[in-house]
């Protein structure tokens, strides 16, 4: 198997895993609170990333991290996984999975907006069109296909889903200044975040013996979504001769995700969701042409 085929295999595996996130989140939240899901998933993800570092013989890099880099990890860890996943899982708890996962896909549009004040970037005409089209899709989804009514069935859930895109975009903007090896940096971030997540859970809800089903779901999210999928995607980007080809595969994820949501969660996929998804993806497609 040549490098490009390996790249496609890794990328498709990552996309396949990401396609199950909405379903796994919704099923797990039937047994655990959002804070509990973040805590157990982050703990499992730490173990996964540690195993990968050991397998790659890069664990020694932890001893080479300076005090400034550990402080950087603490800041990154607060953003992701702590704040980002806490907000995202709360959104999944309030909204149908099909709505939350599609709104979350607008993070790339949010990134372009935040890059204006934070990175000094300018937005060209097609980017404004991408923003307009994508957020029109969010409006269609949030209003159940009645965008001009401006009536939101669950405004708090929609607000949290949109806020999660802001946190995720901020994480990636600040991450551009991080020169550490990606897996090593991510492990340090998660390691620093665990005490914060633990303290938050202890102060707000307290610890309890989790139901086995909930623990299994959180472990799945930590192992695959927060850990393995990220590493597979990084590997795909290293192997490929065209990052654009690999990046375009991400458009498969929301459609396959709807399949899992329908058959495993039991949600009926409504017309407004499909209409909104088409608009969101159209906006992302326009955005991707601008980057080229």
C-alpha positions as CSV (number, residue, x, y, z in Angstrom):
1,X,0.0,0.0,0.0
2,X,1.5,3.4,-1.0
3,X,1.6,6.5,1.2
4,X,-1.5,8.1,-0.4
5,X,-3.7,5.0,0.1
6,X,-2.5,4.8,3.7
7,X,-3.4,8.5,4.1
8,X,-6.9,7.9,2.8
9,X,-7.3,4.8,5.0
10,X,-6.3,6.8,8.1
11,X,-8.4,9.8,7.2
12,X,-11.5,7.7,6.5
13,X,-11.0,5.9,9.7
14,X,-10.9,9.2,11.6
15,X,-13.9,10.5,9.8
16,X,-15.8,7.2,10.5
17,X,-15.0,7.6,14.2
18,X,-16.0,11.2,14.3
19,X,-19.3,10.2,12.6
20,X,-20.2,8.3,15.7
21,X,-19.6,11.1,18.2
22,X,-23.0,12.6,18.2
23,X,-24.6,9.2,18.7
24,X,-22.2,8.1,21.4
25,X,-22.6,11.5,23.2
26,X,-26.4,11.3,23.2
27,X,-26.5,7.7,24.4
28,X,-23.9,8.3,27.1
29,X,-25.8,11.4,28.4
30,X,-28.7,9.1,29.2
31,X,-26.6,7.8,32.1
32,X,-24.1,10.5,33.0
33,X,-24.2,14.3,33.4
34,X,-22.1,16.4,30.9
35,X,-19.5,17.0,33.6
36,X,-19.2,13.3,34.3
37,X,-18.8,12.5,30.6
38,X,-16.0,15.1,30.3
39,X,-14.2,13.7,33.3
40,X,-14.2,10.0,32.4
41,X,-13.7,10.6,28.7
42,X,-10.7,12.9,29.3
43,X,-9.2,10.4,31.8
44,X,-9.5,7.6,29.2
45,X,-8.1,9.9,26.5
46,X,-5.0,10.6,28.7
47,X,-4.3,6.9,28.9
48,X,-4.7,6.4,25.1
49,X,-2.4,9.3,24.3
50,X,0.1,8.0,26.9
51,X,0.1,4.6,25.3
52,X,0.6,6.2,21.8
53,X,3.5,8.2,23.1
54,X,5.1,5.1,24.6
55,X,4.6,3.2,21.4
56,X,6.1,6.1,19.4
57,X,9.0,6.3,22.0
58,X,8.3,10.0,22.5
59,X,7.4,10.0,26.2
60,X,10.9,11.3,27.1
61,X,9.7,14.6,25.5
62,X,7.7,15.3,28.6
63,X,10.9,15.8,30.6
64,X,12.0,18.4,28.1
65,X,9.0,20.6,28.4
66,X,9.9,23.9,30.1
67,X,7.8,25.7,32.7
68,X,6.4,28.0,30.1
69,X,5.2,25.1,28.0
70,X,3.5,23.5,31.0
71,X,1.7,26.8,31.7
72,X,0.7,26.8,28.0
73,X,-0.7,23.3,28.4
74,X,-2.7,24.4,31.4
75,X,-4.3,27.2,29.3
76,X,-4.9,24.9,26.4
77,X,-6.3,22.2,28.6
78,X,-8.8,24.6,30.1
79,X,-10.1,25.4,26.6
80,X,-9.9,21.8,25.4
81,X,-11.0,19.4,26.8
82,X,-12.5,21.1,29.8
83,X,-14.5,24.1,28.6
84,X,-15.1,22.9,25.1
85,X,-16.4,19.5,25.8
86,X,-18.4,20.6,28.9
87,X,-20.3,23.1,26.7
88,X,-20.6,20.7,23.8
89,X,-22.0,17.9,25.9
90,X,-24.5,20.3,27.6
91,X,-25.6,21.3,24.1
92,X,-26.1,17.6,23.2
93,X,-28.0,17.2,26.5
94,X,-30.5,19.9,25.5
95,X,-30.8,19.5,21.8
96,X,-31.5,16.6,19.5
97,X,-28.2,15.1,18.4
98,X,-28.9,15.9,14.7
99,X,-29.2,19.6,15.5
100,X,-26.2,19.9,17.9
101,X,-23.8,18.0,15.6
102,X,-24.5,20.1,12.5
103,X,-24.3,23.4,14.4
104,X,-21.0,22.3,15.8
105,X,-19.7,21.9,12.2
106,X,-19.8,25.7,11.7
107,X,-16.6,26.0,13.8
108,X,-14.6,26.6,10.7
109,X,-16.8,29.6,9.9
110,X,-16.4,30.9,13.5
111,X,-12.7,30.5,13.0
112,X,-12.6,32.8,10.0
113,X,-14.6,35.4,12.0
114,X,-12.3,35.3,15.1
115,X,-9.2,35.4,12.9
116,X,-10.1,39.0,11.9
117,X,-9.5,40.6,15.4
118,X,-7.1,37.9,16.7
119,X,-4.8,37.3,13.7
120,X,-5.4,40.5,11.8
121,X,-6.7,38.6,8.8
122,X,-9.1,40.1,6.3
123,X,-12.3,38.5,5.1
124,X,-12.9,38.6,1.3
125,X,-16.3,38.6,-0.4
126,X,-16.7,34.9,-0.8
127,X,-15.9,34.4,2.9
128,X,-18.8,36.7,3.8
129,X,-21.0,34.6,1.5
130,X,-19.8,31.4,3.3
131,X,-20.6,32.9,6.7
132,X,-24.1,34.0,5.5
133,X,-24.9,30.6,4.0
134,X,-23.7,28.6,6.9
135,X,-25.5,30.6,9.6
136,X,-28.6,30.5,7.4
137,X,-28.4,26.8,7.8
138,X,-28.0,27.1,11.5
139,X,-31.2,29.3,11.6
140,X,-33.1,26.7,9.6
141,X,-32.1,23.9,11.9
142,X,-32.7,25.9,15.1
143,X,-36.2,27.0,14.1
144,X,-37.3,23.6,12.7
145,X,-37.4,25.0,9.2
146,X,-39.2,28.3,10.0
147,X,-36.3,30.7,9.8
148,X,-38.4,33.8,9.4
149,X,-40.4,33.1,12.6
150,X,-37.2,33.5,14.7
151,X,-38.8,31.0,17.1
152,X,-36.2,28.7,18.8
153,X,-37.5,25.6,20.4
154,X,-34.4,25.5,22.7
155,X,-32.5,28.8,22.6
156,X,-30.2,27.7,25.4
157,X,-29.1,24.6,23.5
158,X,-28.5,26.5,20.3
159,X,-26.5,29.1,22.2
160,X,-24.3,26.5,23.8
161,X,-23.8,24.7,20.5
162,X,-22.7,28.0,18.9
163,X,-20.6,28.8,21.9
164,X,-18.8,25.5,21.5
165,X,-17.7,26.6,18.0
166,X,-16.2,29.8,19.5
167,X,-14.2,27.8,22.1
168,X,-13.0,25.3,19.5
169,X,-12.0,28.1,17.1
170,X,-10.1,29.9,19.9
171,X,-8.3,26.7,20.7
172,X,-7.0,26.3,17.2
173,X,-6.1,29.9,16.8
174,X,-4.0,29.9,19.9
175,X,-2.7,26.4,18.9
176,X,-0.9,28.0,15.9
177,X,1.7,29.3,18.3
178,X,2.4,25.9,19.8
179,X,5.5,24.4,18.3
180,X,5.5,21.1,20.3
181,X,5.0,17.7,18.8
182,X,1.2,17.5,18.4
183,X,0.5,14.2,20.3
184,X,2.9,15.2,23.1
185,X,1.2,18.6,23.3
186,X,-2.3,17.2,23.4
187,X,-1.3,14.7,26.1
188,X,0.1,17.5,28.2
189,X,-3.0,19.6,27.7
190,X,-5.3,16.8,28.8
191,X,-3.1,15.9,31.8
192,X,-3.2,19.5,33.0
193,X,-7.0,19.7,32.4
194,X,-7.8,16.6,34.5
195,X,-7.4,18.4,37.9
196,X,-9.6,21.3,36.7
197,X,-12.3,18.9,35.5
198,X,-12.1,16.9,38.7
199,X,-12.4,20.0,40.9
200,X,-15.4,21.2,38.9
201,X,-17.1,17.9,39.1
202,X,-16.5,17.6,42.9
203,X,-17.7,21.2,43.6
204,X,-20.8,21.1,41.4
205,X,-22.1,17.5,41.6
206,X,-19.8,15.3,43.6
207,X,-18.5,11.9,42.6
208,X,-20.6,8.8,42.4
209,X,-20.3,5.3,41.2
210,X,-21.2,5.7,37.5
211,X,-23.6,3.3,35.7
212,X,-21.6,0.8,33.6
213,X,-23.4,1.9,30.4
214,X,-22.4,5.5,31.0
215,X,-18.9,4.6,31.8
216,X,-18.6,2.6,28.7
217,X,-19.9,5.4,26.6
218,X,-17.5,7.9,28.1
219,X,-14.6,5.5,27.6
220,X,-15.6,5.2,23.9
221,X,-15.6,8.9,23.5
222,X,-12.3,9.3,25.3
223,X,-10.7,6.4,23.4
224,X,-11.9,7.2,19.9
225,X,-13.1,10.8,19.6
226,X,-10.6,12.6,21.9
227,X,-7.7,10.2,21.3
228,X,-7.4,7.8,18.4
229,X,-9.3,9.8,15.8
230,X,-7.0,12.8,16.3
231,X,-3.8,10.7,15.9
232,X,-5.2,9.0,12.8
233,X,-6.0,12.4,11.2
234,X,-2.5,13.7,12.0
235,X,-1.0,10.6,10.4
236,X,-3.2,11.1,7.3
237,X,-2.0,14.7,6.9
238,X,1.6,13.6,7.2
239,X,1.2,10.8,4.6
240,X,-0.8,12.5,2.0
241,X,0.5,14.4,-1.0
242,X,-2.5,16.7,-1.0
243,X,-3.9,17.9,2.2
244,X,-6.9,19.4,0.3
245,X,-8.0,15.9,-0.8
246,X,-7.8,14.6,2.8
247,X,-9.6,17.7,4.2
248,X,-12.5,17.3,1.9
249,X,-13.3,13.8,3.4
250,X,-14.6,15.6,6.5
251,X,-17.7,16.4,4.5
252,X,-18.7,12.8,4.7
253,X,-19.0,12.8,8.5
254,X,-22.3,14.8,9.1
255,X,-24.2,12.6,6.6
256,X,-22.9,9.3,8.0
257,X,-23.5,10.7,11.5
258,X,-27.2,11.2,10.7
259,X,-27.4,7.5,9.8
260,X,-26.1,6.5,13.3
261,X,-28.4,9.1,15.0
262,X,-31.4,7.7,13.3
263,X,-30.8,4.0,13.8
264,X,-29.1,4.0,17.2
265,X,-30.5,7.0,19.0
266,X,-33.9,6.7,17.4
267,X,-34.3,10.3,16.2
268,X,-36.4,10.9,13.1
269,X,-34.2,13.0,10.7
270,X,-36.5,15.9,9.9
271,X,-36.5,17.9,6.7
272,X,-35.3,21.1,8.3
273,X,-32.1,19.2,9.5
274,X,-31.3,18.1,6.0
275,X,-32.0,21.6,4.6
276,X,-29.8,23.2,7.2
277,X,-27.0,20.6,6.7
278,X,-26.9,21.4,3.0
279,X,-26.6,25.1,3.7
280,X,-23.9,24.6,6.4
281,X,-21.9,22.3,4.1
282,X,-22.4,24.7,1.2
283,X,-20.9,27.5,3.3
284,X,-18.0,25.3,4.3
285,X,-17.4,24.4,0.7
286,X,-17.3,28.1,-0.3
287,X,-14.9,28.7,2.6
288,X,-12.6,26.0,1.4
289,X,-12.3,27.5,-2.0
290,X,-11.2,30.8,-0.5
291,X,-8.4,29.1,1.4
292,X,-7.0,27.8,-1.9
